[in-house]
Amino acid sequence: MTDYLNLILFGLYPYIALSVFLIGSLIRFDREQYSWRSGSSQLLRARQLRWGSNLFHVGVLFILAGHVVGLLTPHQLYTLVITVEAKQMLAIVSGGTAGVFCFIGLTMLIHRRLFDPRIRKTSSVMDIVILLMIWAQLVLGLITLPFSLQHADGSVMLRLSEWAQRIVTFRGGAADQILGLAWPYQLHLVMGMTLFLLFPFSRLVHIWSAPVGYLFRNYQVVRRRDAGRDLAVRRGRPV
């Protein structure tokens, strides 16, 4: 029974979650573009939003990038520049630091959304569910850190990487890599896949529309209104 459940959760569920994540996002973009937004409430309690949002987004972006690089980089490639043990410690220190920043920011955002009556009225059930799930996922991630310190040789990290790489390359035996791991790792993986599953049905879809191009656009020339008025007066035209 344990082996069968392990196969369902870590061998089949990843493909279900990723399929819903990709296909659901495409369908929502095609049929419900009006709802394709972050639903910002920045006019309310702006200072708390600014601190919470910045801490959360900086932390979560670093964590996501670290997970992608750490899990999907082939073992033979990164060992050319760093040892497994050093990579493990780097992941613990950097991931833990980013996780704390993210946790503080998200806690501020949750407090703001739940305890401000005006913001609470503009929040859907899904908004609150997703925030609480991400918060729980962060807590689980931080809980895994002491467990990782007990495996300083990187053995668990190698098993998690092998699982992720087998999933994305459609190779068999992925679920076997998770069998026997400590419960925080397993629950962390299930919670993460569930977030992918719920992604198309929440505000998280705005991630697809992140304004990355804004960072690289050309400068815009903007003329001050006062300067324009002065110029018009000097030319003898009414303002």
C-alpha positions in Angstrom: 0.0 0.0 0.0 2.8 2.4 0.9 4.6 1.7 -2.4 1.4 2.2 -4.3 0.6 5.5 -2.7 4.2 6.6 -3.2 3.9 5.8 -7.0 0.7 7.8 -7.2 2.0 10.9 -5.3 5.5 11.1 -6.8 5.2 9.2 -10.1 1.7 10.1 -11.5 0.6 13.3 -9.6 3.5 15.4 -10.9 2.3 14.9 -14.5 -1.3 15.6 -13.5 -0.3 18.8 -11.8 2.0 20.0 -14.6 -0.6 19.2 -17.3 -3.3 21.2 -15.5 -0.7 24.0 -14.9 0.2 24.4 -18.6 -3.1 23.5 -20.3 -5.2 25.3 -17.7 -3.1 28.5 -18.1 -3.5 28.4 -21.8 -7.3 28.0 -21.6 -7.7 30.7 -19.0 -5.6 33.1 -21.1 -7.7 32.3 -24.2 -11.2 32.5 -22.5 -10.8 34.7 -19.4 -8.3 37.4 -20.2 -10.2 40.0 -18.1 -9.4 37.9 -15.0 -5.7 37.6 -16.0 -4.4 40.1 -13.4 -2.9 40.3 -10.0 -5.8 42.1 -8.5 -3.6 44.7 -6.7 -4.9 46.5 -3.6 -2.0 48.8 -3.4 -4.1 51.9 -2.5 -4.9 50.3 0.8 -2.2 50.1 3.6 0.4 50.8 1.0 3.4 50.9 3.4 2.7 47.4 4.7 2.1 46.2 1.1 5.4 47.7 0.0 7.5 46.0 2.7 5.7 42.7 2.6 5.6 42.5 -1.2 9.2 43.4 -1.7 10.4 40.9 0.9 8.1 38.2 -0.4 8.9 38.6 -4.1 12.7 38.9 -3.7 12.7 35.8 -1.5 10.4 33.7 -3.6 12.1 34.6 -6.9 15.5 33.5 -5.4 13.9 30.3 -4.0 12.3 29.4 -7.3 15.5 30.1 -9.3 17.5 28.0 -6.7 15.0 25.1 -7.0 15.1 25.1 -10.8 18.9 25.3 -11.0 19.5 23.0 -8.0 17.1 20.3 -9.0 17.5 20.3 -12.8 21.2 20.8 -13.3 22.8 17.5 -14.1 25.1 16.1 -11.4 28.0 15.7 -13.8 27.8 19.4 -14.9 27.8 21.2 -11.5 30.5 19.0 -10.1 32.9 20.6 -12.5 32.9 23.7 -10.4 31.6 22.7 -7.0 31.4 19.6 -4.8 28.2 17.9 -3.8 28.8 18.8 -0.1 29.5 22.5 -1.0 26.4 22.7 -3.1 24.4 21.2 -0.3 25.7 23.8 2.2 25.2 26.6 -0.3 21.6 25.6 -0.8 21.0 25.4 2.9 22.5 28.9 3.7 21.2 30.8 0.7 17.8 29.0 0.5 17.3 29.5 4.3 18.1 33.2 4.1 15.8 33.8 1.2 13.1 31.6 2.9 13.2 33.8 6.0 12.8 37.0 4.0 10.0 35.4 2.0 8.3 34.1 5.2 8.4 37.6 6.9 7.0 39.3 3.7 4.3 36.8 3.2 3.2 36.9 6.9 2.9 40.7 6.5 0.8 40.2 3.4 -1.5 37.6 5.0 -2.0 39.8 8.1 -2.9 42.7 5.8 -5.3 40.7 3.8 -7.1 39.0 6.7 -7.3 41.8 9.2 -8.0 44.8 7.1 -11.8 44.7 6.5 -11.6 46.6 3.2 -9.0 44.3 1.7 -10.7 41.3 3.1 -13.9 42.2 1.1 -11.9 42.4 -2.1 -10.3 39.0 -1.6 -11.8 35.8 -2.9 -11.6 32.4 -1.1 -9.0 31.3 -3.6 -6.8 34.3 -2.8 -6.7 33.4 0.9 -6.3 29.7 0.2 -3.3 30.3 -2.1 -1.6 32.7 0.4 -2.0 30.2 3.2 -0.8 27.3 1.1 2.4 29.2 0.1 2.9 30.2 3.7 2.6 26.5 4.8 5.0 25.5 1.9 7.5 28.0 3.2 7.3 26.6 6.7 7.8 23.1 5.3 10.8 24.3 3.4 12.3 25.8 6.5 11.6 22.6 8.4 13.6 20.6 5.9 16.8 22.6 6.7 17.7 20.7 10.0 17.0 17.4 8.2 19.3 18.5 5.3 22.1 19.3 7.9 21.9 15.7 9.0 22.8 14.7 5.4 25.8 16.9 4.8 27.0 14.4 2.2 24.2 15.6 -0.1 22.7 12.2 -0.5 19.1 13.4 -0.1 19.7 16.3 -2.4 21.0 13.9 -5.1 17.8 11.8 -4.7 15.6 14.8 -5.0 17.5 16.0 -8.1 17.2 12.6 -9.7 13.5 12.5 -9.0 12.9 15.9 -10.7 15.1 15.1 -13.7 13.4 11.8 -14.2 10.0 13.5 -14.1 10.9 16.2 -16.7 12.6 13.7 -19.0 9.8 11.2 -18.7 12.0 8.4 -17.3 10.7 5.7 -15.1 11.6 5.1 -11.5 11.1 8.7 -10.3 8.9 7.7 -7.4 11.5 5.2 -6.1 13.8 8.2 -5.4 11.3 9.6 -2.8 10.5 6.3 -1.0 11.8 6.4 2.5 12.6 10.2 2.7 11.6 12.1 5.8 8.1 13.4 5.9 8.9 17.1 5.5 10.5 16.4 2.1 7.5 14.4 0.9 4.9 16.8 2.2 6.9 19.7 0.7 6.8 18.1 -2.7 3.1 17.3 -2.6 2.3 20.8 -1.5 4.4 22.3 -4.2 2.7 20.1 -6.9 -0.7 21.1 -5.5 0.2 24.8 -6.0 1.0 24.0 -9.6 -2.4 22.3 -9.9 -4.2 25.3 -8.5 -2.1 27.9 -10.4 -4.5 28.4 -13.4 -7.5 29.0 -11.1 -5.9 31.8 -9.0 -4.3 35.2 -9.3 -0.9 33.4 -9.7 -1.4 33.5 -13.5 -0.1 37.1 -13.5 3.4 35.5 -13.1 3.2 34.6 -16.8 2.8 38.4 -17.6 5.7 39.6 -15.4 6.9 42.8 -17.0 10.4 41.6 -17.7 10.7 43.7 -20.8 10.2 46.8 -18.6 13.8 46.4 -17.3 15.2 46.6 -20.8 13.0 49.1 -22.6 14.4 52.4 -23.9 14.3 55.5 -21.9 11.3 57.7 -22.4 11.6 61.5 -22.8 9.1 63.2 -20.5 8.7 67.0 -20.5 7.6 68.6 -17.3 4.3 70.4 -17.5 5.7 73.5 -15.9 8.5 73.7 -18.4 5.9 73.4 -21.2 3.9 76.3 -19.7 7.0 78.5 -19.5 7.8 77.7 -23.1 4.3 78.6 -24.3 4.3 81.9 -22.3 7.7 82.9 -23.8 6.3 82.3 -27.3 3.3 84.5 -26.5 0.6 81.8 -26.7 -2.1 81.6 -24.0 -1.8 78.9 -21.5 
